[in-house]
Amino acid sequence: NKWRIVFPGNGRHWKGWKQASAFYSGNRIQTTKYTLFTFLPQNLFEQFHRLGNLYFFFLVVLNLFPQVEVFHREITMLPLIVVLLVSMIKDVTEDYRKYQFDKMVNFSKTRVYDK
C-alpha cells in the first residue's frame, strides 16, 4: 500500500507538453540494461572491452596453432571461461534485481497533486 506522489510543474511548462508527449508516450521506468535476446551479445561485447579478457582471449587464439602451443588448449581456455561466466552471472543477477524494482515502481499506486 505504498503510494508514489507526483508533483506537477507549474503552468509555464505546459507550453511544450504536446511536443514532449510525442517523444515520451509511456510513463514506465526502465533501468535494465539487457533484454532476453540482447544479453549474450551485448555482455560479451562489454566483457571484451576489458584488457585482461582480451589478453586471455589472445592466449587462447595463440594456443590454437600447434607451432606456438605451450599449454593444452583446454587449460588456456579455463581462466577466460571462468571469468566470463562469473561476470555474466553477476550481470544477470544485478539486471534481474533492477527489473524487479522497476516492476514494483511501475505498478505502484500514484497520487497526483494538482492546483
Secondary structure as the mmCIF struct_conf table of DSSP 4:
data_model
#
loop_
_struct_conf.conf_type_id
_struct_conf.id
_struct_conf.beg_label_comp_id
_struct_conf.beg_label_asym_id
_struct_conf.beg_label_seq_id
_struct_conf.end_label_comp_id
_struct_conf.end_label_asym_id
_struct_conf.end_label_seq_id
STRN STRN1 TRP A 3 VAL A 6
HELX_RH_3T_P HELX_RH_3T_P1 GLY A 11 TRP A 14
TURN_TY1_P TURN_TY1_P1 LYS A 15 GLY A 16
HELX_RH_AL_P HELX_RH_AL_P1 TRP A 17 PHE A 23
TURN_TY1_P TURN_TY1_P2 LEU A 36 THR A 38
HELX_RH_AL_P HELX_RH_AL_P2 PHE A 39 GLN A 47
TURN_TY1_P TURN_TY1_P3 PHE A 48 HIS A 49
BEND BEND1 ARG A 50 ARG A 50
HELX_RH_AL_P HELX_RH_AL_P3 LEU A 51 LEU A 62
TURN_TY1_P TURN_TY1_P4 ASN A 63 LEU A 64
BEND BEND2 PHE A 65 PHE A 65
TURN_TY1_P TURN_TY1_P5 PRO A 66 GLN A 67
BEND BEND3 VAL A 68 VAL A 68
BEND BEND4 PHE A 71 PHE A 71
HELX_RH_AL_P HELX_RH_AL_P4 ARG A 73 ASN A 106
TURN_TY1_P TURN_TY1_P6 PHE A 107 PHE A 107
BEND BEND5 SER A 108 SER A 108
STRN STRN2 LYS A 109 VAL A 112
#
